[in-house]
Amino acid sequence: MKRLAILGSTGSVGRSTLDVAARHPDRFAVTALAAGRNDALLLEQCIAHRPAHAVLADADAAERLRGAVAARGLATQVHCGRDALDGIVALAEVDAVMAAIVGAAGLPATLAAARAGKQVLLANKEALVMSGALFMKAVAEGDATLLPIDSEHSAIFQSLPRGFVCGRAGELERAGVRRILLTASGGPFRATPADRLSRVTPQQAVAHPNWVMGPKISVDSATMMNKGLEVIEAHWLFGAPLEAIQVIVHPQSVIHSMVEYADGSVVAQLGAPDMRTPIACALAFPERIESGAAPLDFTTLGRLDFERLDAAKFPCVALAREAIRRGGTAPAALNAANEIAVEAFLGGRLSFTGIAEVIENVLGEVHVEPLESLEQVYAADIEARGLASRFIARRVPQSSLSV
Ligand code: NDP
């Protein structure tokens, strides 16, 4: 029986994780659930999965949940705040931690899980983006096992030889890997002319053609910053130099990514676009279990297309590569600027094309230093958020936006 802590259980990845776990009650027990402020859904999940612990970031929401749990006679202990979350992931009765809190908020608990030597099922890409070197050090020192959840990184992991260890130096060379081919759907605006992008709305941006995801990552897919963050993620997870990671647009999202070997062979992982497949793959690793995802029907697929990335139309991928080249705290600044810009876009305070402009501007101004501590990550995060907010406030007359 694998005992799970699911961080971000009320979100898209968290709900899919509970769905897969519930299909295999003989394999998985839910020990802890955590979310931000959605006490109503967390209560439903506590009733259905009976975790020993539930954590909410918001104090009022935690108080409401505590009352509701007591009223129903559930044994779940309700906790609140960041320290509680760090403690829960390190509990001896937790074997695996699904790290699926969105954004920078997920970083401390994901690091705590790595330090505690847990099996870390990593959806929260921001942990790697913001603190790549520190996070991989925590994984090595804690002797944690890192299993990717992002569909592309799961696909790469599945296309690598059995026994490949994420985060161990020299693994790619030993495996004879020449390139990682990271596929991208191109998002909802792949075919939209570049000169129309400044007028697209949040509703259009979150309508992803293939995947159902949370709003932040959906906008990241639309700007293709998601692919930029994934380049950074692949760089750290697989120890791949930037030149060895190529982004290929593949609109059908059937091939989730590929690995090219020295002998010219390319190994790909295919499947329906359903996060339950990579989640099941990591939950049961190294075994395979039923996930609930529909099988791929090759007779109706018709065709698979591939295109070159339009780097001028989607500058966020190049910005992410630039952040890794600059190193140190630059990726943390990139991530923070992106979070602020996406929030402003979703709130109607910034145009779609303004997102990349804000990030470029912040990267140009932010102070970058070699990364040695988490405090530096937070300092870069705060500085970049401040710069991004000021840039947005200066730049955008409200009336010019069509939301
Ligand atoms: P959602 O927005 O759907 O869910 C986010 C989750 O994080 C919610 O449970 C939310 O709780 C919780 N949360 C937010 N802030 C806090 C906080 N301060 N403390 C504790 N919990 C918090 O996001 P997704 O599920 O889409 O994405 C989660 C992560 O997985 C992201 O890092 C994303 O990049 C990554 N990912 C997602 C994929 C997808 O298909 N969705 C694919 C690959 C990676 P509440 O509901 O209470 O606000």
Boltz pocket constraint, residues with backbone or C-beta under 6 A from the ligand:
constraints:
  - pocket:
      binder: B
      contacts: [[A, 7], [A, 8], [A, 9], [A, 10], [A, 11], [A, 12], [A, 13], [A, 14], [A, 34], [A, 35], [A, 36], [A, 37], [A, 38], [A, 39], [A, 55], [A, 56], [A, 57], [A, 99], [A, 100], [A, 101], [A, 102], [A, 103], [A, 105], [A, 123], [A, 124], [A, 125], [A, 126], [A, 149], [A, 150], [A, 151], [A, 211], [A, 212], [A, 213], [A, 214], [A, 215], [A, 216], [A, 217], [A, 275]]
      max_distance: 6.0
